[in-house]
Amino acid sequence: MQEFWALTSKGVEEVLATEIKQHGGEVVKLGLGMVRFTATTETAYRLCLWSRLATRIMRQIAAVAIDEQSDVYQVASAIDWSQYMKVNQSLALECVGKHPTIDNTQFGAMRVKDAICDQFRNKTGERPNVDRLEPDVRFQLRMERTHFYFAQDFSGPSLHQRGYRKEQGEAPLKEHLAAALLIRSGWQFNQPLLDPFCGSGTLLIEAALMARNLAPGLKRPHFAFEKLQDFDASLWHQLRADALAARRAIEPGVRFIGFDLDSRSLEKARQNANRAGLSDLIELKQGDATRLEAIEGLTPGVIVTNPPYGERLSDLPALIPVYAEFSLRLKQHFAGWRLAVITSNSDLLRALKLSKLKNYKFNNGPLECDFSLFDLTEKQVQVNSAAPAQFFAESDSFANRLKKNVKQLEKWAKRENISCYRLYDADIPEYNVAVDWYDGEVVIHEYAAPANVDEQIAQKRLFDIVNLTPKVLGIPADKMVLKVREKQKGKEQYQVLAKAGQYKVVSEYGAKFWVNLRDYLDTGLFLDHRVTRRAIQQQSKNKAVLNLFAYTGTASVHAALGGARNVTTVDMSNTYLDWAKRNFELNQLSGKQYQFVQDNVLDWLKGCKNQFDLIFVDPPTFSNSKRMEDTWDVQRDHVKLLNMLTTLVAPGGKVIFSNNKRRFKLDYDALQQAGWQIKDISAASLPEDFKRNVHIHVCFELTRAA
């Protein structure tokens, strides 16, 4: 009996341990993504050939007790490496774990490699070659707190690679994880299997392999143990012959059926099934899971599926209706079946409106996922799933408030000639979001929940919001965008969230603007400054206008449309200055009188010699951009900034200063000592749709005595 390590994905350890026992191994210990076991050479060969759940099998060479001062080179040198390889064989080394004397795993691998090569050189005068890609022998050092474990790769390249899947979809399950899901689902090889989101067909193919009792390693060209010194060729040939003879017939009535909307994914699935030799068993059809219907002649079986679940919060709006409609179809046409679903977003499971039978945790690559089982019993099927999924009584209050706001604001917006405005702004404290309308599309900003609010409750409420908003507004779910708005620092407000590149045109008071609802936290248009922008348009006739911290230049556009003599737009971001230029082009504004300056505003002001009749300043709350020598804090630095404008304001000129810092306090004393006359216009600058939130921004007019 020898000791081995079977590696796998997190969550698969228990079912892998059961599989090892079934093939004659004795389990020693379960770890994270690993099962240690003892076995004969025959059992180890058989596991390499038959394991559906392991990704790799390593044979332990030595386990050495260590302390914090242990030197890996000396420890490795004490092992007789000639037992495990020949000098004319190439080798590769891997290292995992931590030890105080090893800076990184590459250094650890190098030290073991040096120990092996030096030992061979001292004994034979020659040293083996290193081949990291295709070595004859691969060793691994696993460092734990009390031991160094030295192991030899026994199986070779990952066992999940069965040889049939050269084509895969956008979010494929690895083969060993698909097998684990099938086992955990409770599916038996004499039952029908259905996958309504089949992608490249991995679940169906793995199930068909299990039903036919085909060893998943039969198509592998070779295993690592075939190059080891103690390889028993006759035993191995007999095990392969036994595996070929173990093939069994599929029982009558057992079918493997997959649907997918994407014809390209289906074609990949067909090619994979053909390479696996299972194209005669697997039925693949183009179809929408939200339109799923009963399949004639099919007795109840198991539905195992990996539906889309997205990796970002913003994916939620479009996916909730998919899950809800899919669930409704199951209840209508698949009573008596079992449903097994893997998802990294447990909120989506609520859209199914089903009582969970069991739940398992798995890692699908880097994603932590829930694998949930539901029995579609008569009681479950009778639940009315036509109504919106709601979990809190106050969700009705949110829906009713949103309806009320829509009714009040639609007519107002039409009168004002604006196509984008705020519909809801945390009107009900428990539903802490902002809902903004952009001419047929909606952006929902989820504010960070207070620390005293349970995270799961906040997520359930968000689910209510996402589920109810498109229904109230009468828009498709894909016209809704969800974002998390937390306290922003520095350049975080400019962070790219996605790269959809979808821009649309919106309008206000005769001005048109490009907005991007998906790629950034902000859309390119600050809705709460709408009244201020209109005031700038009304006051700009024949004036020189300066727009500092200009963002996408929307205030500059209003100034130009108002007949400004010239407009200077200053911002540190090339991205937003280019956006500003496109906004000017959209409004058919061109000419040398419109200047765009990419610079740090404070640096640019030091060298500016021009004077302006109207200056708009809307700085960020905080910034620590790499392009700035110092950080910027609007509370700390606003006096310095405004006093830099004293020489830039023409006689009779005006500065409009605004910012969005909560609890901002203007330093009246310091500014009045510098000669500024100040008028607080915060209340007057609030648009109708923001009057529910009087603290959304502050705004002041500053003039200088003649």
LOLUMPA-208903 format. One record per residue (C-alpha): x, y, z; residue number from 1. Coordinates in steps of 0.5 Angstrom, whole numbers, plus 2048, in hexadecimal, padded with zeros to 3 digits. Each point is the difference from the previous one (the first is absolute). Layout:
BEGIN
X;Y;Z;NUM
...
END
This chain:
BEGIN
800;800;800;1
803;807;7FE;2
7FD;807;802;3
7FD;804;7FB;4
7FD;807;7FF;5
7FA;801;7FC;6
7FF;807;7FE;7
7F9;803;7FE;8
7FC;807;800;9
7FD;803;807;10
7FA;7FC;802;11
801;7FA;7FC;12
804;7FD;806;13
7FB;7FB;803;14
7FD;7FD;7F9;15
807;7FF;7FE;16
802;7FC;807;17
7FA;7FC;7FE;18
802;7FF;7F9;19
807;7FE;803;20
7FD;7FB;805;21
7FC;7FD;7FA;22
806;7FE;7FC;23
804;7FD;806;24
804;806;803;25
800;801;808;26
7FF;808;801;27
804;803;805;28
7FE;807;801;29
7FC;805;7FC;30
803;807;7FF;31
7FE;806;7FC;32
800;7FE;7F9;33
803;7FA;802;34
7FF;7F8;802;35
806;7FC;803;36
800;7F9;7FF;37
804;7F9;800;38
7FF;7FB;7FA;39
804;7FB;7FD;40
803;801;7F9;41
7FA;7FD;7FD;42
7FB;804;803;43
804;806;7FE;44
800;7FF;7F9;45
7F9;7FE;800;46
7FE;807;804;47
804;804;7FA;48
7FC;7FC;7FB;49
7F9;800;803;50
800;806;805;51
7FB;805;7FE;52
801;805;805;53
808;801;801;54
804;805;7FC;55
806;7FD;802;56
803;7FA;804;57
807;801;803;58
804;7FA;804;59
803;802;806;60
808;7FF;800;61
801;803;807;62
7FD;804;806;63
806;803;804;64
7FE;803;807;65
803;808;800;66
801;806;804;67
800;807;7FE;68
808;800;7FF;69
7FF;7FA;7FB;70
804;800;7FA;71
7FC;7FD;7FA;72
807;7FF;7FC;73
803;7FC;806;74
7F9;7FC;801;75
7FF;7FE;7F8;76
808;7FE;800;77
7FE;7FB;805;78
7FB;7FC;7FB;79
803;7FB;7FC;80
7FE;803;7F9;81
802;7FA;7FC;82
7FB;7FC;802;83
7FB;805;7FD;84
803;802;7F9;85
806;7FE;7FC;86
806;805;7FE;87
7FE;800;7F9;88
7F9;802;801;89
7FD;807;800;90
7FD;803;806;91
7FC;806;803;92
7FE;803;807;93
7FA;803;803;94
800;803;807;95
7F9;802;804;96
7FF;803;807;97
805;804;804;98
806;800;805;99
804;805;803;100
806;7FE;7FD;101
7FD;801;7F9;102
7FE;806;7FD;103
7FC;7FE;7FA;104
7FE;7F9;7FD;105
804;801;7FA;106
806;800;805;107
7FE;7FA;803;108
7FF;7FC;7FA;109
807;803;7FE;110
804;7FD;806;111
7FC;7F9;800;112
803;800;7F8;113
807;802;802;114
800;7FA;806;115
7FE;7FB;7FB;116
805;802;7FA;117
805;801;805;118
7FF;7F9;803;119
800;7FD;7F9;120
806;804;7FE;121
804;7FD;806;122
7FE;7F9;7FF;123
801;7FF;7F9;124
803;807;7FD;125
7FA;802;7FC;126
7FA;804;802;127
7F9;7FF;7FD;128
7FD;805;7FC;129
7FA;805;801;130
7FA;800;7FC;131
7FA;804;803;132
7FB;7FF;7FA;133
801;7F8;7FF;134
805;7FD;805;135
801;7F8;801;136
7FF;801;807;137
7FC;806;804;138
801;801;808;139
7FC;804;804;140
802;803;807;141
7FA;801;805;142
802;805;806;143
7FC;800;806;144
801;802;807;145
803;7FA;803;146
802;7FC;7FA;147
804;800;7F9;148
7FC;7FB;7FB;149
803;7FE;7FA;150
7FC;7FD;7FB;151
801;7FD;7F9;152
7FB;801;7FA;153
7FC;7FA;7FF;154
7FB;802;7FB;155
802;805;7FC;156
7FD;806;7FD;157
7F9;801;803;158
7FB;7FB;800;159
7FA;804;7FF;160
803;800;7F9;161
7FC;7FA;7FD;162
802;802;7F9;163
7F9;801;7FD;164
800;808;802;165
804;804;7FB;166
7FA;805;7FF;167
7FD;803;806;168
7FB;806;801;169
801;806;804;170
7FF;7FE;807;171
802;7F8;800;172
800;7FB;806;173
806;7FC;800;174
7FE;7F9;7FF;175
802;7FD;807;176
7FB;806;803;177
7FB;7FE;7FB;178
800;7F9;802;179
800;802;808;180
7FA;804;7FE;181
7FD;7FA;7FD;182
801;7FB;806;183
7FE;806;805;184
7F9;801;7FC;185
7FE;7F8;802;186
800;7FF;7F8;187
800;7F8;7FF;188
803;7FD;7F9;189
7F9;7FD;7FF;190
7FC;807;800;191
7FF;805;7FB;192
805;807;800;193
7FE;807;7FE;194
804;806;7FF;195
7FC;806;7FE;196
807;804;800;197
804;7FB;7FD;198
806;805;7FD;199
805;7FB;7FD;200
7FD;7FA;803;201
805;7FE;806;202
7FA;7FE;805;203
7FD;7FB;7FA;204
806;7FD;7FE;205
803;7FF;807;206
7F9;7FC;802;207
800;7FC;7F9;208
807;7FE;802;209
7FD;7FE;807;210
7FA;7FC;7FD;211
804;7FC;7FB;212
806;7FF;805;213
805;803;7FC;214
807;801;804;215
801;808;7FF;216
808;7FE;7FF;217
7FF;7FB;7FA;218
801;806;7FB;219
807;803;803;220
806;7FE;7FC;221
804;7FF;806;222
801;801;808;223
806;802;804;224
801;7F9;803;225
801;7FD;7FA;226
807;803;800;227
802;7FE;807;228
805;7FB;802;229
7FB;7FB;803;230
7FB;801;7FB;231
7FC;7F9;7FF;232
7FE;800;7F8;233
7FD;7F9;801;234
7FB;802;805;235
7FF;807;7FD;236
7FE;7FC;7F9;237
7FB;7FC;804;238
7FD;805;804;239
7FF;804;7F9;240
7FD;7FA;7FD;241
7FB;7FF;806;242
7FE;807;7FF;243
7FE;7FF;7F9;244
7FC;7FA;802;245
7FC;803;805;246
7FC;804;7FB;247
7F9;7FF;801;248
7F9;802;7FC;249
7FC;805;802;250
7F9;7FE;803;251
7FA;802;7FC;252
7FD;807;801;253
806;803;802;254
801;806;7FC;255
805;806;801;256
7FD;806;7FD;257
803;807;800;258
7FE;807;7FE;259
803;806;7FF;260
7FF;807;7FC;261
806;801;7FD;262
801;7FC;7FA;263
808;801;800;264
800;7FC;807;265
7FC;7FB;7FE;266
804;7FE;7FA;267
806;800;805;268
7FC;7FB;804;269
7FF;7FC;7FA;270
807;7FF;7FE;271
802;7FF;807;272
7FB;7FA;801;273
802;7FD;7F9;274
807;800;803;275
7FE;7FD;806;276
7FD;7FA;7FC;277
7F9;802;803;278
7FC;804;7FA;279
7FB;7FA;7FF;280
7FE;801;808;281
800;808;800;282
7FA;804;7FD;283
802;807;7FF;284
7FB;805;7FE;285
7FF;808;800;286
7FC;803;805;287
7FE;805;805;288
800;7FD;807;289
7FB;806;802;290
7FB;7FC;7FB;291
801;7F9;802;292
7FB;7FB;7FF;293
7FE;7F9;802;294
804;7FB;7FB;295
7FB;7FB;7FE;296
802;7F8;802;297
805;803;805;298
7FF;7FD;807;299
802;804;806;300
807;801;801;301
805;805;802;302
802;807;7FE;303
807;802;801;304
802;807;7FD;305
805;805;801;306
7FC;806;7FE;307
803;807;7FF;308
801;804;806;309
805;805;7FE;310
806;803;805;311
7FE;807;801;312
7FA;803;804;313
7FE;803;7F9;314
7FE;7FA;7FD;315
7FB;7FF;805;316
7FA;804;7FD;317
800;7FC;7F9;318
801;7F9;803;319
7FA;800;806;320
7FB;800;7FA;321
804;7FA;7FD;322
800;7FC;807;323
7F8;802;801;324
7FE;7FE;7F9;325
804;7F9;800;326
7FD;7FF;807;327
7F9;801;7FE;328
801;7FB;7FA;329
803;7FB;804;330
7FA;800;805;331
7FB;800;7FA;332
803;7FA;7FC;333
805;7FC;805;334
7FC;7FE;806;335
804;7FA;803;336
807;802;7FD;337
806;802;805;338
803;807;7FE;339
808;801;802;340
803;807;7FE;341
807;802;801;342
800;808;801;343
805;805;803;344
7FA;805;802;345
7FC;7FD;805;346
7FB;806;7FF;347
7FE;7FD;7F9;348
7FE;7FA;803;349
7FA;804;804;350
7FD;801;7F9;351
7FF;7F9;7FF;352
7FB;800;806;353
801;7F9;802;354
802;7FD;807;355
807;7FD;800;356
801;7F9;802;357
807;800;800;358
806;805;7FF;359
808;7FE;7FF;360
805;805;7FF;361
805;7FF;7FA;362
806;805;7FD;363
7FF;800;7F8;364
807;803;7FF;365
800;806;804;366
7F9;801;802;367
7FD;7FD;806;368
7F9;7FD;7FE;369
7FA;7FD;803;370
7FD;7FA;7FD;371
7F9;7FF;802;372
7FB;7FB;7FF;373
7F9;800;800;374
7FA;7FB;7FF;375
7FB;802;7FC;376
7FA;7FD;804;377
7F9;801;7FF;378
800;805;806;379
806;804;7FD;380
7FD;800;7F9;381
7F9;803;803;382
803;806;802;383
7FE;806;7FC;384
806;803;7FD;385
7FD;805;7FB;386
800;805;806;387
807;804;801;388
805;7FD;805;389
7FF;804;806;390
803;7FF;807;391
7FF;806;804;392
7F9;803;801;393
803;807;7FF;394
802;7FE;7F9;395
7F9;802;7FE;396
801;807;803;397
806;801;7FC;398
7FC;7FE;7F9;399
7FB;805;802;400
804;805;802;401
804;7FF;7F9;402
7F9;800;7FC;403
7FE;807;804;404
807;803;7FE;405
7FF;7FE;7F9;406
7F9;803;7FF;407
803;806;803;408
806;801;7FD;409
7FE;7FE;7F8;410
7FC;806;7FF;411
805;805;803;412
806;7FD;7FC;413
7FC;801;7FA;414
7FE;807;801;415
807;801;802;416
803;7FD;7FA;417
804;7FB;803;418
801;7F9;7FF;419
804;7FD;806;420
7FF;801;807;421
7FF;7FD;807;422
7FA;7FC;802;423
802;7FD;807;424
805;802;805;425
800;7FC;806;426
7F9;802;801;427
7FF;7FA;805;428
806;7FF;804;429
800;7F9;800;430
800;800;7F8;431
807;804;800;432
801;801;7F8;433
7FF;806;7FB;434
7FC;7FE;7FA;435
802;805;7FA;436
7FC;800;7F9;437
804;801;7FA;438
7FB;800;7FA;439
7FD;7F9;800;440
806;7FD;804;441
801;800;808;442
806;800;804;443
7FF;7FE;807;444
806;802;805;445
800;7FC;806;446
803;804;806;447
804;7FC;805;448
7FC;7FD;806;449
801;803;807;450
805;7FB;804;451
7FA;7FF;804;452
7FC;7FD;7FB;453
800;7F8;7FF;454
804;7FF;7F9;455
7FB;7FA;7FE;456
7FA;805;801;457
803;805;7FC;458
801;7FC;7FB;459
7F9;7FD;800;460
7FD;807;800;461
805;802;7FA;462
7FD;7F9;7FC;463
7F9;803;802;464
802;807;7FC;465
803;7FD;7FA;466
7FA;7FB;7FF;467
7FB;806;801;468
803;806;7FD;469
7FF;7FD;7F9;470
7F9;7FE;801;471
7FE;807;803;472
803;804;7FA;473
7FE;7FB;7FB;474
807;7FF;7FD;475
804;7F9;7FE;476
805;7FE;805;477
806;801;7FC;478
7FE;807;800;479
802;801;807;480
807;801;803;481
802;7FE;807;482
806;804;803;483
803;800;807;484
801;807;803;485
805;800;805;486
804;806;803;487
805;801;7FB;488
807;802;801;489
805;803;7FA;490
7FF;7FD;7FA;491
7FB;7FB;802;492
7FB;804;7FD;493
803;800;7F9;494
801;7F8;801;495
7FE;7FC;7FA;496
7FA;7FB;802;497
7FF;7FD;7F9;498
802;801;7F9;499
7F9;7FF;7FC;500
802;807;7FD;501
7F8;801;7FF;502
7FF;808;800;503
7F9;803;7FF;504
7FE;807;7FF;505
7FB;804;805;506
7FE;807;800;507
7FF;806;805;508
7FD;807;7FF;509
803;7FF;7F8;510
806;7FD;802;511
802;7F9;7FE;512
805;7FC;803;513
803;7F9;7FF;514
7FF;7FB;806;515
803;7FA;802;516
7FC;7FC;805;517
804;7FA;800;518
808;801;800;519
801;805;806;520
7FD;801;807;521
7FD;807;7FD;522
7FD;800;7FA;523
803;807;7FD;524
7FB;804;802;525
7FE;803;807;526
7F9;800;801;527
800;804;806;528
803;806;7FD;529
7FB;801;7FA;530
7FE;807;803;531
807;802;801;532
801;7FF;7F9;533
7FA;803;7FD;534
802;806;804;535
807;800;7FD;536
7FC;800;7F9;537
7FC;806;802;538
806;804;803;539
805;7FF;7FA;540
7FE;804;7FB;541
806;804;7FD;542
804;7FE;806;543
807;7FC;801;544
7FE;7FA;804;545
805;7FB;803;546
7FE;7F9;802;547
805;7FD;806;548
800;7F8;801;549
7FB;800;7FA;550
7FF;7F8;800;551
7FC;7FF;7F9;552
800;808;7FF;553
7F8;800;801;554
800;807;803;555
805;802;7FA;556
7FB;7FE;7FB;557
7FA;804;804;558
805;806;800;559
801;7FF;7F8;560
7F9;800;7FF;561
7FE;806;804;562
805;804;7FB;563
806;800;804;564
806;804;7FD;565
805;7FB;801;566
800;7F9;805;567
806;7FD;803;568
7FF;7F9;803;569
805;7FD;804;570
801;7F9;803;571
805;7FC;802;572
7FD;7FA;7FC;573
801;7FF;7F9;574
7FB;7FB;800;575
7FB;805;802;576
803;806;7FC;577
7FF;7FB;7FA;578
7F9;7FF;802;579
7FF;808;801;580
802;801;7F9;581
7FB;7FA;7FD;582
7FA;804;804;583
802;807;7FD;584
800;7FC;7F9;585
7F9;7FD;802;586
7FE;807;801;587
803;803;7F9;588
805;804;804;589
806;801;7FD;590
806;806;800;591
806;803;803;592
7FC;803;805;593
7FF;7F9;803;594
806;7FE;804;595
801;7F9;803;596
806;800;805;597
803;7F9;803;598
803;802;807;599
800;800;807;600
7FC;806;802;601
804;803;805;602
806;800;7FC;603
7FD;803;7FA;604
7FD;805;804;605
807;802;803;606
802;802;7F8;607
7F9;803;7FE;608
800;807;7FE;609
7F9;801;7FD;610
7FA;803;803;611
7F9;7FD;800;612
7F9;802;801;613
7FD;7FA;803;614
804;7FA;803;615
7FD;7FA;802;616
804;7FB;805;617
7FD;7F9;802;618
806;7FD;803;619
800;7F9;802;620
7FF;7FE;808;621
807;7FD;800;622
806;7FE;7FB;623
806;7FD;801;624
802;7FF;7F8;625
807;7FE;7FE;626
800;806;7FC;627
7FF;805;806;628
806;801;805;629
7FC;801;806;630
7F9;7FD;802;631
7FA;804;7FF;632
7FA;801;805;633
7FB;805;7FF;634
7FF;802;807;635
807;801;801;636
802;803;7FA;637
7FA;804;7FD;638
802;807;803;639
807;7FF;7FC;640
7FC;7FE;7FA;641
7FB;806;800;642
806;805;802;643
804;7FE;7FA;644
7FA;803;7FC;645
800;807;802;646
804;802;7FB;647
7FC;7FC;7FA;648
7FA;803;802;649
7FE;806;7FB;650
7FD;806;803;651
7F9;7FF;801;652
801;7F8;800;653
7FE;7FA;804;654
802;7FA;802;655
7FB;7FA;801;656
803;7FB;805;657
7FD;7F9;801;658
802;7FA;803;659
7FC;7F9;803;660
804;7FF;806;661
7FB;7FF;806;662
800;804;806;663
805;805;7FC;664
801;807;803;665
802;806;7FC;666
805;804;804;667
7FD;807;800;668
805;803;804;669
806;7FF;7FC;670
7FC;801;7F9;671
7FD;807;802;672
807;802;803;673
803;7FF;7F9;674
7FA;804;7FD;675
7FB;7FB;7FE;676
7F9;802;801;677
7FC;7F9;800;678
7F9;7FE;7FF;679
7FD;7F9;802;680
7FC;7FE;7FA;681
800;7F8;802;682
7F8;800;801;683
7FF;804;7FA;684
805;7FB;7FC;685
7FC;7FA;802;686
7FC;7FD;7FA;687
7F9;7FE;801;688
802;7F8;800;689
805;801;805;690
7FC;804;805;691
7FF;7FA;804;692
807;800;802;693
802;807;802;694
808;7FE;801;695
801;7FD;7F9;696
805;806;7FF;697
802;807;803;698
800;806;7FB;699
803;807;801;700
800;807;7FC;701
807;804;801;702
801;807;7FD;703
805;805;802;704
7FF;807;802;705
801;805;7FB;706
END
